[in-house]
Amino acid sequence: MRTIEDMKLELLSDDSNRFIQALIDYDINSKDKYGSNLLHYYIMNDKSIVHPAGVIIPEFVKKGLDINEKRKDGRTALYLSVQYQLKGIFELLLNHNADIDMQNANGNTPLWEAVMQYKGDGFFIEHLLKNGANPDIENNNGVSPKSLARTIANYDVRRFFNNDNKQQTD
């Protein structure tokens, strides 16, 4: 049986077919010492991996990987895709019914992270709100995505939370 460390090396190889074959002899629910499964590792190392997400992520799901599985720090694959600004992976995860309101160990949701990471491109905020993300979920410090948007020094991000939480697009 292959270990997660073996599979991490396979992910870094440039042979997608070999990687998919290696999945046959692998417990897809294995985690490393950080609580990361292969999907977490794939997302965090996206720039180094040549295997297309549109092939690999469905293979993970087909093998039974829970895309809502949390790392030890509570971050899910969807949260990581927002943190690392990976739009294609983010959309794939939404299409596989990723839970949009799961909180990490600090109580932050993917929407909270999208507000924090906002630099003029509202892609993640817009998609999360459109898919029903709750802008009022407070983290462990009592800060929600909506209140964060109103307190950070970035007026532009506030527009997503005007008119009773309805997304505004200008």
C-alpha positions in Angstrom: 0.0 0.0 0.0 1.3 3.4 -1.0 1.8 6.1 1.7 0.7 9.7 1.3 4.4 10.7 1.0 4.7 8.3 -2.0 1.6 9.9 -3.5 3.0 13.4 -3.0 6.0 12.4 -5.1 3.7 10.9 -7.7 1.8 14.2 -7.9 5.0 16.0 -8.6 5.8 13.7 -11.5 4.7 14.7 -15.0 2.9 11.5 -15.8 -0.9 11.9 -15.1 -1.6 8.3 -16.2 1.0 6.9 -13.8 -0.5 9.0 -11.0 -4.0 7.8 -11.7 -2.7 4.2 -11.7 -1.0 4.8 -8.4 -4.3 5.9 -6.9 -5.5 2.3 -7.3 -3.2 1.1 -4.5 -3.8 4.0 -2.2 -6.0 4.8 0.8 -7.5 8.1 -0.5 -8.4 9.1 3.1 -4.7 9.1 4.3 -3.3 12.3 5.8 0.1 13.6 6.6 1.2 15.0 9.9 -0.5 18.3 9.2 -3.8 16.6 8.5 -3.5 17.2 4.8 -4.9 14.8 2.3 -3.9 14.6 -1.4 -6.4 17.3 -2.4 -5.0 19.7 0.2 -1.5 19.0 -1.0 -2.5 19.3 -4.7 -4.0 22.8 -4.0 -1.1 24.0 -1.9 1.4 22.9 -4.6 -0.6 23.8 -7.6 2.2 25.8 -9.3 4.5 22.7 -9.2 2.0 20.1 -10.4 1.3 19.6 -14.1 -1.7 17.3 -13.7 -4.9 19.1 -14.7 -7.3 19.8 -11.9 -10.2 18.8 -14.1 -8.8 15.3 -14.3 -7.3 14.9 -10.9 -10.0 16.2 -8.6 -12.8 14.1 -10.2 -10.5 11.1 -9.7 -10.1 11.9 -6.0 -13.9 12.2 -5.6 -14.4 9.0 -7.5 -12.0 7.2 -5.1 -14.1 8.5 -2.2 -12.2 11.5 -1.0 -14.3 13.9 1.1 -13.7 17.3 -0.4 -14.9 18.9 2.8 -12.2 17.2 4.9 -10.4 19.7 7.2 -6.7 19.9 7.8 -5.6 20.1 11.4 -5.8 23.9 11.1 -9.4 23.5 10.0 -8.9 24.7 6.4 -10.8 22.8 3.7 -9.9 22.5 0.1 -12.4 25.2 -0.8 -10.8 27.5 1.8 -7.3 26.8 0.4 -8.5 27.5 -3.1 -9.6 30.9 -2.0 -6.4 31.5 0.0 -4.2 30.5 -3.0 -6.4 32.3 -5.4 -7.0 29.2 -7.6 -10.2 30.1 -9.6 -10.4 26.9 -11.6 -10.0 24.6 -8.6 -12.5 26.7 -6.7 -15.1 26.3 -9.4 -14.5 22.5 -9.6 -14.9 22.2 -5.8 -18.2 24.2 -5.9 -19.4 21.9 -8.7 -18.6 19.0 -6.4 -20.8 20.5 -3.7 -18.0 21.8 -1.4 -19.4 23.2 1.8 -19.1 27.0 1.5 -19.6 27.9 5.1 -17.2 25.5 6.9 -15.0 27.3 9.4 -11.3 26.8 10.1 -9.8 26.6 13.6 -10.1 30.4 13.9 -13.7 30.3 12.9 -13.0 31.9 9.5 -15.1 30.8 6.4 -14.0 30.8 2.8 -16.0 34.1 2.4 -14.0 35.7 5.3 -10.8 34.6 3.6 -12.0 36.0 0.2 -12.7 39.4 1.8 -9.3 39.4 3.5 -7.5 38.5 0.3 -9.5 41.0 -1.8 -7.3 43.0 -4.1 -9.8 44.4 -6.7 -11.0 41.1 -8.2 -14.3 40.1 -6.6 -14.4 36.6 -8.3 -14.4 34.6 -5.0 -16.7 36.9 -3.1 -19.2 37.1 -5.9 -19.2 33.3 -6.4 -19.5 32.5 -2.7 -22.4 34.9 -2.2 -24.1 33.7 -5.4 -23.8 30.1 -4.0 -25.4 31.1 -0.7 -22.4 31.8 1.6 -23.5 33.4 4.8 -21.8 36.8 5.3 -22.8 37.0 8.9 -21.0 33.9 10.3 -18.6 35.3 13.0 -15.2 33.9 13.6 -13.7 33.2 17.1 -13.1 37.0 17.5 -16.6 38.0 16.6 -15.7 39.2 13.1 -18.0 38.2 10.1 -17.1 38.6 6.5 -19.5 41.5 6.2 -18.2 43.3 9.3 -14.6 42.7 8.0 -15.5 44.2 4.7 -16.8 47.3 6.5 -13.8 47.8 8.8 -10.8 47.2 6.5 -9.5 50.2 4.6 -10.8 49.0 1.3 -14.0 50.8 0.3 -14.4 48.7 -2.9 -14.9 45.4 -1.0 -17.8 46.9 0.9 -20.0 47.0 -2.2 -20.4 43.3 -2.1 -22.3 43.6 1.2 -24.6 46.5 0.5 -28.4 46.4 0.4 -29.1 43.8 3.0 -26.4 41.3 2.0 -27.4 41.2 -1.6 -24.4 41.2 -3.9 -23.9 44.3 -5.9 -22.1 44.2 -9.2 -21.4 47.5 -11.0 
